[in-house]
Structures are given as C-alpha cells and as structure tokens.
Amino acid sequence: MLALLTASATYVVNPSMYPVYRSSSHTRSNMIYNMDDTTLIDSIIPPSGGELKLLTNLNGNSWAQNWLLHMGKNDTEVYDDHYCMECLSMKESSNLYTSEEYLYFGFFPEGCKGTAAYEPKYLALFVVQPKKRALNAKLIVENPKYIHEETRLIEFENSLRQLCDESYVFFKYDELKRPGQIRYYYEWTFTN
C-alpha cells in the first residue's frame, strides 16, 4: 500500500492557494498587485510528472465548488442534471471522506485547450483497501467545462491501472454500479 501512496504522490494541487505561493522571487503583495500575464499563466500550469495527480479532499471540494459556480452563471449553456449531481456528491464526499484511506485523483490530460486547460478533466474519489490490496473507485466527476471535447475516460482508466500495476494493487470499480455513476462503470467495463 505504501508503494501506491509514494507512486501517486507526485504533486498535491490546490487551485485556491497555488498561484499565491508559486514563486519565491515575488513577494505576496507584488504578485497580487503587480501580476503580469506570464506570471499568472505560470502559476496555474499543473506541474509536470504525468497526467494523473494526487489531490486532497480540499482540492476535490474546491474544484466541485468552482464547477457548480460555473454552471450557475447566467451566460453558460444549460448542463445536464448529472453534472450538478456529480459536483454536489463530490462536495459532500470530500467533507465526509477525509481519512488516509481515501484518495482523490485529478486527471489533467495533455493537449486540452480553452478555458479549462489547467483544470482536471476528471476528479475521482478512491477507497484504499489494504487487506484486499485494492484501490476501489467510489466517485467520479467530469469537468463540465469539457462538455464539447471528446471523452478521455479510457485514458484516465489506463493511467489508474498503470499506477495500480506499478504499486502491485488491484484496480476495482465495483462501487460505481449505482445511479449517477453507472455510466462510468459501463464505459470502463465494456470499452476495454
């Protein structure tokens, strides 16, 4: 199990704190008041190390909150109910599942364009089951800003499987067999 944590601990992304503490060459007041465009862009670029990032429960909550606010704007298009329900489930789950047996992952695919290029395409909550040597998917949320781009769910699954293979842990997603998450279960079951 320790191998899973060390293999996945490439970086903990915090969307609300990262821009302020990114650069040590700028003071906080200098970054806030005299920020130029290049500093801002550099501060929100996800770190290197692959497309799969380990997050915290606070990250999951922040991204879900940001996406709910985005969907609630008057100038955005109408979203299906499942986007809102997934974000609300992530907000609730990130407040409940805060112990070390729960891992939050973000999938930052390369080559994404537009306003969401620096946001995760998928957020996922996993349960670590040490006695079974398993990583079990509990909840997946798709970023609503990627609504017009093709799905990358299989790439996300392949990244997770590779992480589990390197850590000698079984990859499971049986908990996705419930309303609201069944589409992810079917995609992973019948596509690969």
C-alpha positions as CSV (number, residue, x, y, z in Angstrom):
1,M,0.0,0.0,0.0
2,L,2.9,2.3,0.7
3,A,4.1,1.9,-2.8
4,L,0.7,3.2,-4.1
5,L,1.0,6.3,-2.0
6,T,4.6,7.0,-3.0
7,A,3.9,6.3,-6.6
8,S,0.9,8.6,-6.7
9,A,2.3,11.4,-4.6
10,T,3.7,13.3,-7.5
11,Y,2.0,16.6,-6.5
12,V,-0.9,17.9,-4.5
13,V,-2.7,20.6,-6.5
14,N,-4.6,23.3,-4.7
15,P,-6.5,25.5,-7.0
16,S,-7.0,28.3,-4.4
17,M,-3.6,28.5,-2.9
18,Y,-1.2,27.6,-5.6
19,P,-0.9,30.9,-7.5
20,V,0.0,32.9,-4.4
21,Y,2.8,30.6,-3.2
22,R,4.2,29.5,-6.6
23,S,7.2,31.8,-6.9
24,S,9.7,32.6,-4.2
25,S,11.2,35.5,-6.2
26,H,8.0,37.6,-5.8
27,T,6.6,38.8,-2.6
28,R,2.9,38.2,-2.0
29,S,1.9,41.8,-2.4
30,N,4.0,42.1,-5.6
31,M,2.3,39.0,-7.0
32,I,-1.2,40.3,-6.2
33,Y,-0.9,43.9,-7.2
34,N,1.7,43.8,-10.0
35,M,1.0,40.4,-11.6
36,D,1.7,40.3,-15.3
37,D,0.1,37.8,-17.7
38,T,3.1,35.4,-17.8
39,T,3.3,35.1,-14.0
40,L,-0.4,34.3,-13.8
41,I,-0.2,31.7,-16.6
42,D,2.9,30.1,-15.0
43,S,1.2,30.0,-11.6
44,I,-1.8,27.9,-12.8
45,I,0.0,25.4,-15.0
46,P,-0.2,22.0,-13.5
47,P,3.2,20.6,-12.5
48,S,4.9,18.0,-14.7
49,G,5.0,14.4,-13.8
50,G,2.2,12.9,-15.8
51,E,-1.5,13.4,-16.3
52,L,-2.6,11.8,-13.0
53,K,-2.3,13.9,-9.9
54,L,-2.9,13.1,-6.3
55,L,-5.2,15.7,-4.7
56,T,-6.6,16.3,-1.2
57,N,-10.2,16.3,-0.1
58,L,-10.0,20.1,-0.1
59,N,-9.0,20.1,-3.7
60,G,-12.0,17.9,-4.6
61,N,-14.2,20.3,-2.7
62,S,-12.7,23.4,-4.4
63,W,-13.0,22.0,-7.9
64,A,-16.5,20.8,-7.4
65,Q,-17.5,24.2,-6.0
66,N,-15.8,26.1,-8.9
67,W,-17.7,23.9,-11.4
68,L,-21.0,24.4,-9.7
69,L,-20.5,28.2,-9.8
70,H,-19.5,27.9,-13.4
71,M,-22.7,26.0,-14.2
72,G,-24.8,28.5,-12.3
73,K,-23.7,31.5,-14.3
74,N,-26.3,33.2,-16.5
75,D,-24.1,33.2,-19.6
76,T,-23.3,29.5,-19.6
77,E,-25.2,26.9,-21.5
78,V,-27.6,24.5,-19.9
79,Y,-26.0,21.4,-18.4
80,D,-27.5,18.0,-17.8
81,D,-28.5,17.2,-14.3
82,H,-25.8,14.6,-13.9
83,Y,-23.1,17.3,-13.9
84,C,-24.7,19.1,-11.0
85,M,-25.4,15.9,-9.1
86,E,-21.8,14.7,-9.5
87,C,-20.4,18.0,-8.3
88,L,-22.7,18.0,-5.3
89,S,-21.8,14.4,-4.5
90,M,-18.1,15.4,-4.6
91,K,-18.6,18.3,-2.3
92,E,-20.5,16.2,0.2
93,S,-18.0,13.3,-0.1
94,S,-14.9,15.5,0.3
95,N,-16.3,16.7,3.6
96,L,-17.1,13.1,4.8
97,Y,-14.1,11.1,3.5
98,T,-11.1,12.8,4.8
99,S,-9.1,10.0,6.3
100,E,-6.0,8.4,4.8
101,E,-7.9,5.5,3.4
102,Y,-9.5,7.8,0.8
103,L,-7.5,9.2,-2.1
104,Y,-8.5,11.9,-4.5
105,F,-7.1,12.0,-8.0
106,G,-7.3,14.6,-10.8
107,F,-6.7,13.7,-14.4
108,F,-5.1,16.6,-16.3
109,P,-4.9,15.4,-19.9
110,E,-2.3,16.8,-22.2
111,G,-3.4,18.8,-25.2
112,C,-6.6,20.3,-23.8
113,K,-7.4,23.8,-25.0
114,G,-9.7,26.6,-23.9
115,T,-10.6,28.0,-20.6
116,A,-10.3,24.7,-18.8
117,A,-6.9,23.7,-20.0
118,Y,-5.4,24.0,-16.5
119,E,-8.2,22.2,-14.7
120,P,-8.7,18.4,-14.3
121,K,-10.9,16.7,-16.8
122,Y,-11.9,14.2,-14.2
123,L,-11.9,14.1,-10.4
124,A,-12.2,10.8,-8.7
125,L,-12.5,9.5,-5.1
126,F,-11.0,6.1,-4.3
127,V,-11.0,3.9,-1.3
128,V,-7.8,2.2,-0.4
129,Q,-8.5,-1.3,0.9
130,P,-5.2,-2.6,2.4
131,K,-6.3,-6.1,3.4
132,K,-7.5,-6.7,-0.2
133,R,-4.6,-4.8,-1.7
134,A,-7.2,-2.9,-3.8
135,L,-7.9,0.6,-4.9
136,N,-11.7,0.9,-5.4
137,A,-13.3,3.8,-7.3
138,K,-16.1,5.4,-5.3
139,L,-17.0,8.6,-7.2
140,I,-16.0,10.2,-10.5
141,V,-16.8,13.7,-11.5
142,E,-16.4,15.1,-15.0
143,N,-15.5,18.7,-15.5
144,P,-18.5,20.5,-17.1
145,K,-16.1,22.9,-19.0
146,Y,-15.0,20.0,-21.2
147,I,-18.6,19.3,-22.4
148,H,-17.8,19.7,-26.1
149,E,-14.5,17.8,-26.0
150,E,-14.2,14.1,-26.6
151,T,-14.1,11.8,-23.6
152,R,-10.8,10.8,-22.1
153,L,-12.2,8.4,-19.6
154,I,-10.3,5.4,-21.0
155,E,-7.0,7.3,-20.8
156,F,-7.9,8.1,-17.2
157,E,-8.6,4.4,-16.5
158,N,-5.3,3.4,-18.2
159,S,-3.4,5.9,-16.0
160,L,-5.0,4.5,-12.9
161,R,-4.4,0.9,-14.0
162,Q,-0.7,1.7,-14.6
163,L,-0.4,3.3,-11.2
164,C,-2.0,0.2,-9.6
165,D,0.2,-2.2,-11.6
166,E,3.3,-0.3,-10.5
167,S,2.1,-0.5,-6.9
168,Y,1.1,-4.2,-7.0
169,V,-2.5,-3.2,-6.1
170,F,-5.8,-4.4,-7.7
171,F,-7.8,-1.8,-9.6
172,K,-11.6,-2.1,-8.8
173,Y,-14.6,0.0,-9.7
174,D,-17.5,-2.1,-8.5
175,E,-18.8,0.8,-6.3
176,L,-19.6,2.7,-9.5
177,K,-22.6,0.3,-10.0
178,R,-25.2,2.8,-8.7
179,P,-27.3,5.6,-10.2
180,G,-25.3,8.6,-11.1
181,Q,-22.1,6.7,-11.6
182,I,-23.3,3.7,-13.7
183,R,-22.2,5.4,-17.0
184,Y,-18.5,5.3,-15.8
185,Y,-18.9,1.7,-14.8
186,Y,-20.3,0.8,-18.2
187,E,-17.6,2.8,-20.0
188,W,-14.8,1.0,-18.1
189,T,-16.4,-2.4,-18.3
190,F,-17.4,-2.5,-22.0
191,T,-14.7,-0.4,-23.7
192,N,-11.5,-2.1,-22.6
